[in-house]
Amino acid sequence: MSPREGPSRPKFGRIDPFCLMAVLPVLLVAGILGALVHIALGIGCAVFAGFILLFDSWVNRPRPVPRADRPARPAAPPPARGPRAPAPGRAPARAPRPQDGRGPARAPARAPVRRAGPPPTGR
């Protein structure tokens, strides 16, 4: 059965309020152009603002309602909790403790880097 069969989807939906951030400046420019330059330019800009609103309404149209005879996709079962084995090829998050009980194994400390001081004063 084709997904196009069944109830039709509405052609237009709600207008996003943030779309007005694009439309209102275009309408302002349309008014200025229509009043000061040429009325046809103002009308053209106003039509462009209308197309922006029309496109936004078309994009935000509601999705089709799923039919009752077709079951919805079953949700995936939650993952089972319990001890997990580390992924193959990965090192464990912590290094194993040494058996003598001194705490985690540590890398040997590095000597501090010695930096050269200012050059000697010349006489």
C-alpha positions in Angstrom: 0.0 0.0 0.0 1.3 3.4 -0.9 2.0 6.0 1.8 0.1 8.5 -0.4 -3.2 6.6 0.1 -5.4 7.5 3.1 -6.2 10.8 4.6 -4.6 13.8 2.9 -2.1 16.0 4.7 -3.1 19.6 5.2 -1.5 22.0 2.7 -0.4 24.6 5.2 0.3 24.8 8.9 1.1 27.4 11.5 3.5 30.3 10.8 6.7 30.2 12.9 6.9 33.4 14.9 10.7 33.7 14.1 9.7 33.9 10.4 8.5 37.4 11.2 12.2 38.4 11.8 12.7 38.0 8.1 9.3 39.2 6.8 8.9 42.5 8.8 12.2 44.0 7.5 11.3 43.0 3.9 7.9 44.7 4.4 9.6 47.8 5.8 11.9 48.0 2.7 8.8 47.4 0.5 7.1 50.3 2.0 10.1 52.6 1.6 10.7 51.5 -2.0 7.0 51.9 -2.8 6.8 55.4 -1.3 10.1 56.8 -2.4 11.3 54.9 -5.5 8.6 53.1 -7.5 5.4 51.5 -6.5 6.1 48.4 -8.5 9.3 47.7 -6.6 7.4 48.1 -3.3 4.7 45.6 -4.5 7.4 43.2 -5.6 9.1 43.2 -2.2 5.7 42.8 -0.5 5.0 39.7 -2.7 8.4 38.3 -1.8 7.5 38.7 1.9 4.3 36.9 1.2 6.2 34.0 -0.5 8.4 33.7 2.6 5.3 33.4 4.8 3.8 30.9 2.4 6.9 28.8 2.3 7.2 28.8 6.1 3.6 27.8 6.5 4.1 24.9 4.0 7.2 23.7 5.8 5.4 23.7 9.2 2.3 21.7 8.0 1.3 18.9 10.4 2.4 15.4 9.7 -0.2 12.8 8.6 -1.9 11.0 11.4 -1.0 7.3 11.4 -3.8 5.0 10.6 -5.4 2.9 13.3 -5.2 -0.4 11.4 -1.4 -0.1 11.0 0.3 -0.7 14.4 2.9 1.9 15.4 6.5 0.8 15.5 7.2 -1.0 18.8 9.5 0.7 21.1 12.9 -0.9 21.6 13.2 -2.8 24.9 15.3 -1.0 27.5 18.9 -2.3 27.8 19.5 -4.9 30.4 21.4 -3.7 33.5 24.2 -5.9 34.7 27.9 -6.3 34.5 29.3 -5.4 31.2 32.4 -6.7 29.5 34.7 -4.1 28.0 34.5 -3.6 24.3 37.1 -5.8 22.5 40.3 -3.9 21.7 39.8 -1.2 24.3 41.9 -0.8 27.4 40.0 -0.8 30.7 39.0 2.6 32.1 41.3 2.1 35.2 44.5 0.2 35.4 44.3 -2.8 37.7 45.6 -2.4 41.2 48.9 -4.1 42.1 48.5 -7.0 44.5 50.7 -5.5 47.2 47.9 -3.0 48.1 49.9 0.3 47.5 47.2 1.8 45.3 47.1 2.3 41.5 50.2 1.8 39.5 51.9 5.0 38.6 54.3 6.0 35.9 57.7 7.2 37.0 57.9 10.9 37.7 59.7 13.0 35.1 62.4 15.4 36.1 61.5 19.1 35.8 62.5 20.9 32.7 65.3 23.4 33.3 65.0 26.6 31.4 67.8 28.9 30.5 68.0 32.1 32.5 68.8 35.6 31.2 72.0 36.0 29.2 75.1 37.0 31.2 75.9 40.6 31.4 78.8 41.6 29.2 81.7 43.8 30.2 
